[in-house]
Amino acid sequence: MKLLVTIAALAAAGAAVSGDAPVESDTDAIATSDTRINIGRLGVINEYTLAIWRKLRSDEASVERHDLRKMNYNLRRTVWEYNQLREDLCDDRFAVEQSCGAPFVPKWVYQKDATTLEELDAREGDLDVRVVALWDAACKSLEKVISWEDSRPYCSIE
């Protein structure tokens, strides 16, 4: 709690002082922004909250179940993570052909959970094609700057 109060006070003090600073370009302002740091801090806090929750759960509840509901959830989460990764790569102009363009939002991401393993497998295959294509594009870029042997820990050997 003291840490959060201290961080909040530092952020408030930084905001008060930054109002007196000369106007900077957007790039410089973003690079020195408290907002950038605070957004990262929120991600760390979420990770700590998750760790606390896992620690306080009973042993039985903390065992990951491989039921269809959980698998549906993981597949949907992977769609959103894939889209975020593509956006980040496109913003950096990396693997543009694979990373830039409309986000991948299949209709099943909003539909009810798959009720059979076959249906879930078809949905996974739909996402697999896109994720692997982006990975392969990244690997082609990597292999241009490091040796094939050094790229193997990162890239597909299929």
C-alpha positions in Angstrom: 0.0 0.0 0.0 2.8 2.4 0.9 4.4 1.6 -2.5 1.3 2.6 -4.3 0.9 5.8 -2.4 4.6 6.6 -3.0 4.2 5.9 -6.8 1.0 8.0 -6.9 2.8 10.9 -5.1 5.7 10.7 -7.5 3.4 10.7 -10.5 1.5 13.7 -9.2 4.8 15.6 -8.4 6.1 14.7 -11.9 2.9 16.0 -13.5 3.1 19.2 -11.5 6.7 19.8 -12.5 6.2 18.8 -16.1 3.7 21.6 -16.5 6.5 24.1 -16.1 8.7 22.4 -18.7 9.1 23.8 -22.3 6.9 22.2 -25.0 8.6 19.2 -26.5 7.9 17.3 -29.7 5.5 14.4 -29.4 8.3 11.9 -29.7 10.3 13.4 -26.9 7.2 13.8 -24.8 6.3 10.2 -25.2 9.8 9.0 -24.5 9.9 10.9 -21.2 6.2 10.5 -20.3 5.0 9.4 -16.9 2.0 7.9 -18.7 4.2 5.4 -20.5 5.7 4.3 -17.2 2.3 4.2 -15.5 0.8 2.0 -18.3 3.7 -0.5 -17.8 3.2 -0.3 -14.1 -0.5 -1.3 -14.5 0.6 -4.4 -16.4 3.0 -5.4 -13.7 0.3 -4.8 -11.0 -2.0 -7.1 -13.0 0.7 -9.8 -13.1 1.2 -9.5 -9.3 -2.6 -9.7 -8.7 -2.7 -12.9 -10.8 0.2 -14.4 -8.9 -1.6 -13.6 -5.6 -4.8 -15.1 -6.8 -3.0 -18.3 -7.9 -1.2 -18.5 -4.6 -4.4 -18.2 -2.6 -6.4 -20.7 -4.6 -6.8 -24.3 -3.3 -4.5 -26.9 -4.8 -7.5 -28.5 -6.5 -8.7 -25.2 -8.1 -5.2 -24.2 -9.2 -4.7 -27.4 -11.3 -5.3 -26.3 -14.9 -8.2 -28.3 -16.3 -8.3 -29.1 -20.0 -11.9 -28.8 -20.5 -13.6 -27.3 -23.6 -14.6 -24.1 -21.8 -11.0 -23.4 -20.8 -9.7 -24.3 -24.2 -12.3 -21.9 -25.8 -11.1 -19.1 -23.5 -7.4 -19.7 -24.3 -8.2 -19.7 -28.1 -10.0 -16.4 -27.9 -7.3 -14.9 -25.7 -4.7 -16.0 -28.3 -6.7 -14.2 -31.1 -6.5 -10.9 -29.1 -2.8 -11.4 -28.3 -2.1 -12.2 -32.0 -3.9 -9.0 -33.1 -1.9 -6.9 -30.5 1.4 -8.5 -31.7 0.5 -7.7 -35.3 -0.3 -4.1 -34.4 3.0 -3.7 -32.6 5.0 -5.2 -35.5 3.1 -3.1 -38.1 3.8 0.1 -36.0 7.5 -0.8 -36.2 7.2 -1.6 -39.9 8.3 -5.2 -39.3 7.1 -8.0 -41.5 4.7 -5.5 -43.1 3.0 -8.0 -45.5 2.0 -10.2 -42.5 1.6 -7.7 -39.7 -0.3 -4.8 -41.3 -3.9 -4.9 -42.3 -7.2 -5.4 -40.7 -7.2 -7.3 -37.4 -8.2 -11.0 -37.5 -11.6 -11.2 -35.9 -13.3 -14.5 -36.9 -17.0 -14.7 -36.3 -16.5 -17.6 -33.8 -14.7 -15.3 -31.4 -18.1 -13.7 -30.6 -20.1 -16.9 -30.8 -20.9 -19.3 -28.0 -18.1 -21.7 -27.0 -17.4 -24.7 -29.3 -19.3 -27.6 -27.9 -17.2 -30.4 -29.5 -13.5 -31.0 -29.8 -13.9 -31.1 -33.6 -15.4 -27.6 -33.7 -12.7 -26.2 -31.4 -10.1 -27.9 -33.6 -11.4 -26.2 -36.7 -11.3 -22.8 -34.9 -7.7 -23.5 -33.8 -6.8 -24.3 -37.4 -8.2 -21.0 -38.6 -6.0 -19.1 -36.2 -3.0 -21.4 -36.7 -2.6 -20.5 -40.3 -2.2 -16.8 -39.4 0.0 -17.2 -36.3 2.4 -19.5 -38.1 2.6 -17.2 -41.2 3.5 -14.3 -39.0 6.1 -16.4 -37.2 7.6 -17.6 -40.4 7.8 -14.0 -41.7 9.6 -12.9 -38.6 12.0 -15.9 -38.9 12.8 -14.9 -42.5 13.8 -11.5 -41.3 15.8 -13.0 -38.4 17.7 -15.3 -40.7 18.9 -12.3 -42.8 20.9 -11.0 -39.8 22.0 -14.1 -37.9 23.0 -17.6 -38.9 20.5 -20.4 -39.5 21.9 -22.3 -36.5 21.4 -19.3 -34.2 17.9 -18.7 -35.4 16.7 -22.2 -34.6 15.8 -21.6 -31.0 13.3 -18.9 -32.2 12.1 -20.4 -35.4 10.1 -23.3 -36.7 11.9 -26.5 -37.6 8.7 -28.1 -39.1 
